[in-house]
């Protein structure tokens, strides 16, 4: 990969924290293995970290925005401060330009951080995360979970942007 990014954005569910579908309960938040260590490594380099997260449970009526905000606060309590939070409450069929794989959240996060999209990296666990990075002109690293489809893993492997875990992802981005 090229030079180290100037900002790193993480997907929330399945990447930073264990994916609890439509989680509105801060007590159910549990960090993924190595999440704290990976974030510490990026922060130690003076590079801001942020979160970009689809939260379609709001559109589906399964969550309200206050619950999303409470869960995000718990993530921050467990994993430290994030320079930017971007989350989209819309569903698949809403046509929102911010909902991953659309680039809106990545572009908005980059703008909020004062960094060009091409200087940003996005780390996530599914194709929507990679697609949002690609659409924004950012770099992407896929850290697969049980939810990641095989063809997504193979595509990421072929393109040199596959990591076994979050520490591997930040190492791939130049944070050794």
C-alpha positions as a printed NumPy array, in Angstrom:
array([[  0.   ,   0.   ,   0.   ],
       [  0.987,   3.609,  -0.428],
       [  1.833,   6.155,   2.255],
       [  0.146,   5.928,   5.596],
       [ -3.341,   7.502,   5.64 ],
       [ -4.001,  10.808,   7.382],
       [ -7.218,   9.492,   8.986],
       [ -8.638,   6.031,   9.627],
       [-12.374,   5.373,   9.706],
       [-13.786,   2.197,  11.196],
       [-17.104,   0.485,  10.723],
       [-18.752,  -0.014,  14.12 ],
       [-20.682,  -3.307,  14.232],
       [-18.621,  -6.372,  13.373],
       [-15.444,  -4.308,  13.119],
       [-14.884,  -2.294,  16.308],
       [-17.486,  -4.103,  18.405],
       [-19.152,  -7.495,  18.296],
       [-22.166,  -7.296,  15.999],
       [-25.365,  -7.484,  18.023],
       [-28.08 ,  -6.966,  15.375],
       [-29.912,  -3.66 ,  15.863],
       [-28.276,  -3.105,  19.225],
       [-29.873,  -0.327,  21.235],
       [-28.444,  -1.468,  24.592],
       [-25.113,   0.029,  25.669],
       [-24.634,  -2.88 ,  28.106],
       [-24.453,  -5.27 ,  25.131],
       [-21.432,  -3.507,  23.595],
       [-18.277,  -5.634,  23.572],
       [-15.09 ,  -4.662,  21.725],
       [-13.756,  -6.936,  19.023],
       [-10.433,  -8.626,  19.797],
       [ -7.506,  -6.227,  19.329],
       [ -9.789,  -3.218,  18.709],
       [ -8.257,  -1.193,  21.544],
       [ -4.704,  -2.108,  20.521],
       [ -5.35 ,  -1.221,  16.865],
       [ -6.897,   2.124,  17.774],
       [ -4.044,   2.872,  20.183],
       [ -1.518,   2.193,  17.418],
       [ -3.181,   4.664,  15.03 ],
       [ -3.715,   7.294,  17.722],
       [ -0.076,   6.967,  18.849],
       [  0.94 ,   8.014,  15.337],
       [ -1.1  ,  11.204,  15.744],
       [ -3.663,  10.125,  13.153],
       [ -7.342,  10.772,  13.903],
       [ -9.781,   7.874,  14.022],
       [-13.493,   7.957,  13.324],
       [-16.532,   5.759,  12.892],
       [-18.836,   5.348,   9.88 ],
       [-21.839,   3.145,  10.588],
       [-25.084,   2.17 ,   8.892],
       [-27.877,   2.039,  11.466],
       [-30.885,   0.883,   9.456],
       [-32.583,  -0.249,  12.668],
       [-33.78 ,   3.348,  12.968],
       [-35.506,   3.203,   9.564],
       [-36.964,  -0.183,  10.465],
       [-38.398,   1.128,  13.742],
       [-36.203,  -1.197,  15.812],
       [-34.083,   1.601,  17.308],
       [-34.448,   5.282,  17.922],
       [-31.66 ,   7.813,  17.431],
       [-31.163,   8.184,  21.2  ],
       [-30.362,   4.463,  21.443],
       [-27.807,   4.71 ,  18.629],
       [-26.198,   7.679,  20.366],
       [-26.128,   5.797,  23.7  ],
       [-24.476,   2.761,  22.091],
       [-21.952,   5.028,  20.336],
       [-21.165,   6.661,  23.695],
       [-20.515,   3.218,  25.184],
       [-18.203,   2.34 ,  22.294],
       [-16.281,   5.531,  22.966],
       [-16.194,   4.817,  26.699],
       [-14.667,   1.378,  26.049],
       [-12.359,   2.246,  23.144],
       [-11.407,   5.873,  23.692],
       [-12.281,   9.075,  21.886],
       [-13.093,   9.275,  18.192],
       [-12.453,  12.44 ,  16.225],
       [-15.626,  11.996,  14.17 ],
       [-18.808,   9.914,  14.248],
       [-20.955,   9.487,  11.153],
       [-23.974,   7.211,  11.158],
       [-26.84 ,   6.767,   8.734],
       [-30.352,   5.918,   9.975],
       [-31.674,   4.973,   6.536],
       [-32.56 ,   1.602,   5.056],
       [-31.434,  -0.077,   1.862],
       [-34.275,   1.27 ,  -0.266],
       [-34.162,   4.879,   0.94 ],
       [-31.615,   6.062,  -1.63 ],
       [-29.544,   7.91 ,   0.965],
       [-26.182,   9.094,  -0.411],
       [-24.646,   8.563,   3.044],
       [-25.64 ,   4.908,   3.491],
       [-22.751,   2.58 ,   2.743],
       [-21.814,   1.52 ,   0.092],
       [-22.533,   5.111,  -0.996],
       [-19.642,   7.473,  -0.206],
       [-21.477,  10.139,   1.824],
       [-20.374,   9.233,   5.335],
       [-16.75 ,   8.774,   4.269],
       [-16.78 ,  12.1  ,   2.442],
       [-18.445,  13.871,   5.38 ],
       [-15.974,  12.365,   7.858],
       [-13.011,  13.385,   5.703],
       [-14.376,  16.928,   5.44 ],
       [-14.953,  17.117,   9.193],
       [-11.345,  16.038,   9.75 ],
       [ -9.961,  18.423,   7.112],
       [ -8.452,  15.555,   5.123],
       [ -8.858,  14.738,   1.436],
       [-10.812,  11.505,   0.858],
       [ -7.79 ,   9.993,  -0.872],
       [ -5.843,  10.376,   2.387],
       [ -8.42 ,   8.353,   4.352],
       [ -8.603,   4.614,   4.978],
       [-11.762,   2.717,   5.88 ],
       [-11.62 ,  -0.561,   7.801],
       [-14.717,  -2.75 ,   7.769],
       [-16.049,  -6.281,   7.685],
       [-18.319,  -6.354,   4.622],
       [-18.469,  -5.227,   1.002],
       [-20.544,  -2.134,   1.857],
       [-17.611,  -0.762,   3.881],
       [-15.155,  -1.411,   1.042],
       [-17.635,  -0.009,  -1.482],
       [-18.06 ,   3.219,   0.463],
       [-14.286,   3.667,   0.593],
       [-13.953,   2.974,  -3.132],
       [-16.797,   5.343,  -4.03 ],
       [-15.212,   8.112,  -1.939],
       [-11.724,   7.583,  -3.367],
       [-10.435,   6.336,  -0.014],
       [ -8.431,   3.211,   0.747],
       [-10.098,   0.128,   2.21 ],
       [ -9.124,  -2.854,   4.311],
       [-11.478,  -5.775,   4.865],
       [-11.351,  -7.666,   8.163],
       [-13.72 , -10.576,   7.582],
       [-16.109, -12.053,  10.123],
       [-18.649, -14.846,   9.857],
       [-20.947, -12.333,   8.119],
       [-18.458, -11.639,   5.313],
       [-19.23 , -13.43 ,   2.056],
       [-16.541, -15.568,   0.474],
       [-16.437, -13.539,  -2.727],
       [-15.832, -10.367,  -0.661],
       [-12.841, -12.025,   1.002],
       [-11.443, -13.243,  -2.316],
       [-11.824,  -9.797,  -3.898],
       [-10.058,  -8.128,  -0.972],
       [ -7.281, -10.727,  -1.051],
       [ -6.767, -10.233,  -4.8  ],
       [ -6.568,  -6.462,  -4.311],
       [ -4.112,  -6.637,  -1.378],
       [ -6.512,  -5.244,   1.171],
       [ -7.385,  -8.19 ,   3.373],
       [ -6.347,  -8.522,   7.025],
       [ -7.009, -11.284,   9.53 ],
       [ -7.792,  -8.864,  12.358],
       [ -7.725,  -5.188,  13.287],
       [ -4.036,  -5.189,  14.187],
       [ -3.296,  -6.706,  10.802],
       [ -5.44 ,  -4.018,   9.165],
       [ -3.622,  -1.105,  10.763],
       [ -0.265,  -2.797,  10.05 ],
       [ -1.267,  -3.083,   6.379],
       [ -1.956,   0.667,   6.448],
       [  1.542,   1.416,   7.778],
       [  0.922,   1.594,  11.527],
       [  3.48 ,  -0.96 ,  12.744]])
